[in-house]
Amino acid sequence: MNMKQNQLLADLTTFQIGGPALYLAEVTTEVELKEALDFARAKKLPVFIIGGGSNILVSDQGFNGVVIHNQLKRLTIDESGLVTVGAGENWDDVVASAVQQGLAGIECLSGVPGSAAGAIVQNIGAYGQTIGDLVSSVYAVEVATGNVKEFSAAECEFEYRNSWFKRHPNKFIITKFELQLHPGSAATAIYPEIQKRFAGQVPTLAEVRRAVIEIRASKGYVIMPGFESYKTAGSFFKNPIISKEQFEKIKAMFGDSTSNQFWEMPDSVKLSAAYLIEQSGFGKGYREGNVGISPKHSLGLMNYGGASAEEIKSLADKIKQSVLMKFGVKLEEEVLYI
Ligand SMILES: Cc1cc2nc3c(=O)[nH]c(=O)nc-3n(C[C@H](O)[C@H](O)[C@H](O)COP(=O)(O)OP(=O)(O)OC[C@H]3O[C@@H](n4cnc5c(N)ncnc54)[C@H](O)[C@@H]3O)c2cc1C
């Protein structure tokens, strides 16, 4: 196991923000993971596991404990479409392999930055697909004991951008998981932006993957060679889910501007957080010194260079307060504060 001291965490995050880790352990095998946990237990230090660092805002003070950098690699696919994924695989490489082998189910999740384990924690979703719908089991090591537990999909308690692992941070470290994909099935092309591109034709998995990456790039939402990328953690806030009554009040107050800015659900309405933020005075390209909003997407709070975690947090709090005052809606962070 490679253990370093006082390493800047900014280098491991897409925000490029964050102070030092007292210890940083690079783990590539389950044996090394257990060694890192034994080390932390012996020194009575807290543990934090980091994957691609694309969904976190690390404090300027850093982390006074052991940060474990997850690099557990593995990718095997059997004839039934069961894919076994190591926690430290780059998520988009997993999608690329599945698409190449004709396995449907995750093509719309192309281009989401971060590690495979991070995708499970966050229950990533995009363009009509969600990873939690395909998980058959997740294997994880308990931080306190080093014991391995297999979680069924039900035990992962997947919800919109949430999971048991996100609600119980640093209790278990995911080492690998299994996805049941669909050999030979058609690609998912239900999202309007994707449907429009194929105008009634049935696209292949590879065509949907390409379309998703291009759409994401137009929003500054890919971090891949060949595309312009920004120092963000993607969508900073979740799309809020509100009652139908509250939505009717907002519609009455803000009229036509609300059209196409919401999704009806059986008992509630999901509102576009980007719409609420823009209407509250924080449009694309908004800037206050080192921080602001991405020029391409109003949900992407951004480090314009040299920003501190404190500056990003203050802007986030200011946006939350403005949206609350204007719409009476409480925004919730999708990004985790460390
Ligand atoms: C440009 C951009 C676009 C994005 N677009 C999307 C999108 O379309 N949809 C979407 O859902 N998300 C999106 N995101 C958010 C982010 O990419 C995902 O949430 C991603 O899955 C996070 O993975 P990560 O490895 O970077 O996690 P990290 O940020 O490293 O960690 C996130 C959390 O997971 C925990 N964690 C990491 N590894 C493990 C492990 N092995 N075991 C247990 N816990 C672990 C961490 O402790 C932390 O609590 C975007 C981000 C960016 C920067």
Ligand as a Chemical Component Dictionary entry (heavy atoms), coordinates in Angstrom:
data_LIG
# 
_chem_comp.id                   LIG 
_chem_comp.type                 NON-POLYMER 
_chem_comp.pdbx_formal_charge   0 
_chem_comp.three_letter_code    LIG 
# 
loop_
_chem_comp_atom.comp_id 
_chem_comp_atom.atom_id 
_chem_comp_atom.alt_atom_id 
_chem_comp_atom.type_symbol 
_chem_comp_atom.charge 
_chem_comp_atom.model_Cartn_x 
_chem_comp_atom.model_Cartn_y 
_chem_comp_atom.model_Cartn_z 
_chem_comp_atom.pdbx_ordinal 
LIG C1  C1  C 0 -19.032 17.528 -14.854 1  
LIG C2  C2  C 0 -19.837 16.618 -13.952 2  
LIG C3  C3  C 0 -21.031 16.052 -14.400 3  
LIG C4  C4  C 0 -21.797 15.197 -13.582 4  
LIG N1  N1  N 0 -22.955 14.654 -14.075 5  
LIG C5  C5  C 0 -23.686 13.822 -13.294 6  
LIG C6  C6  C 0 -24.906 13.223 -13.796 7  
LIG O1  O1  O 0 -25.307 13.429 -14.940 8  
LIG N2  N2  N 0 -25.623 12.413 -12.974 9  
LIG C7  C7  C 0 -25.196 12.153 -11.713 10 
LIG O2  O2  O 0 -25.896 11.422 -11.029 11 
LIG N3  N3  N 0 -24.049 12.677 -11.210 12 
LIG C8  C8  C 0 -23.287 13.511 -11.968 13 
LIG N4  N4  N 0 -22.135 14.084 -11.471 14 
LIG C9  C9  C 0 -21.717 13.816 -10.077 15 
LIG C10 C10 C 0 -20.626 12.714 -9.953  16 
LIG O3  O3  O 0 -19.942 12.537 -11.176 17 
LIG C11 C11 C 0 -21.217 11.392 -9.542  18 
LIG O4  O4  O 0 -21.905 11.534 -8.347  19 
LIG C12 C12 C 0 -20.125 10.309 -9.387  20 
LIG O5  O5  O 0 -20.753 9.069  -9.383  21 
LIG C13 C13 C 0 -19.296 10.465 -8.133  22 
LIG O6  O6  O 0 -18.280 9.485  -8.154  23 
LIG P1  P1  P 0 -16.844 9.760  -7.540  24 
LIG O7  O7  O 0 -16.058 8.513  -7.647  25 
LIG O8  O8  O 0 -16.255 10.971 -8.142  26 
LIG O9  O9  O 0 -17.241 10.024 -6.020  27 
LIG P2  P2  P 0 -16.464 10.937 -4.974  28 
LIG O10 O10 O 0 -16.798 12.367 -5.260  29 
LIG O11 O11 O 0 -15.044 10.565 -4.883  30 
LIG O12 O12 O 0 -17.218 10.506 -3.631  31 
LIG C14 C14 C 0 -18.598 10.720 -3.489  32 
LIG C15 C15 C 0 -19.069 9.963  -2.241  33 
LIG O13 O13 O 0 -18.938 8.569  -2.473  34 
LIG C16 C16 C 0 -18.163 7.993  -1.427  35 
LIG N5  N5  N 0 -17.387 6.868  -1.993  36 
LIG C17 C17 C 0 -16.496 6.900  -3.029  37 
LIG N6  N6  N 0 -15.984 5.673  -3.218  38 
LIG C18 C18 C 0 -16.570 4.863  -2.302  39 
LIG C19 C19 C 0 -16.453 3.469  -1.972  40 
LIG N7  N7  N 0 -15.616 2.650  -2.630  41 
LIG N8  N8  N 0 -17.221 2.984  -0.962  42 
LIG C20 C20 C 0 -18.064 3.788  -0.264  43 
LIG N9  N9  N 0 -18.204 5.111  -0.512  44 
LIG C21 C21 C 0 -17.462 5.628  -1.518  45 
LIG C22 C22 C 0 -17.268 9.102  -0.940  46 
LIG O14 O14 O 0 -16.806 8.841  0.373   47 
LIG C23 C23 C 0 -18.224 10.283 -1.010  48 
LIG O15 O15 O 0 -19.052 10.269 0.129   49 
LIG C24 C24 C 0 -21.350 14.932 -12.267 50 
LIG C25 C25 C 0 -20.141 15.499 -11.819 51 
LIG C26 C26 C 0 -19.383 16.330 -12.645 52 
LIG C27 C27 C 0 -18.095 16.900 -12.155 53 
# 
loop_
_chem_comp_bond.comp_id 
_chem_comp_bond.atom_id_1 
_chem_comp_bond.atom_id_2 
_chem_comp_bond.value_order 
_chem_comp_bond.pdbx_ordinal 
LIG C1  C2  SING 1  
LIG C2  C3  SING 2  
LIG C2  C26 DOUB 3  
LIG C3  C4  DOUB 4  
LIG C4  N1  SING 5  
LIG C4  C24 SING 6  
LIG N1  C5  DOUB 7  
LIG C5  C6  SING 8  
LIG C5  C8  SING 9  
LIG C6  O1  DOUB 10 
LIG C6  N2  SING 11 
LIG N2  C7  SING 12 
LIG C7  O2  DOUB 13 
LIG C7  N3  SING 14 
LIG N3  C8  DOUB 15 
LIG C8  N4  SING 16 
LIG N4  C9  SING 17 
LIG N4  C24 SING 18 
LIG C9  C10 SING 19 
LIG C10 O3  SING 20 
LIG C10 C11 SING 21 
LIG C11 O4  SING 22 
LIG C11 C12 SING 23 
LIG C12 O5  SING 24 
LIG C12 C13 SING 25 
LIG C13 O6  SING 26 
LIG O6  P1  SING 27 
LIG P1  O7  DOUB 28 
LIG P1  O8  SING 29 
LIG P1  O9  SING 30 
LIG O9  P2  SING 31 
LIG P2  O10 DOUB 32 
LIG P2  O11 SING 33 
LIG P2  O12 SING 34 
LIG O12 C14 SING 35 
LIG C14 C15 SING 36 
LIG C15 O13 SING 37 
LIG C15 C23 SING 38 
LIG O13 C16 SING 39 
LIG C16 N5  SING 40 
LIG C16 C22 SING 41 
LIG N5  C17 SING 42 
LIG N5  C21 SING 43 
LIG C17 N6  DOUB 44 
LIG N6  C18 SING 45 
LIG C18 C19 SING 46 
LIG C18 C21 DOUB 47 
LIG C19 N7  SING 48 
LIG C19 N8  DOUB 49 
LIG N8  C20 SING 50 
LIG C20 N9  DOUB 51 
LIG N9  C21 SING 52 
LIG C22 O14 SING 53 
LIG C22 C23 SING 54 
LIG C23 O15 SING 55 
LIG C24 C25 DOUB 56 
LIG C25 C26 SING 57 
LIG C26 C27 SING 58 
# 
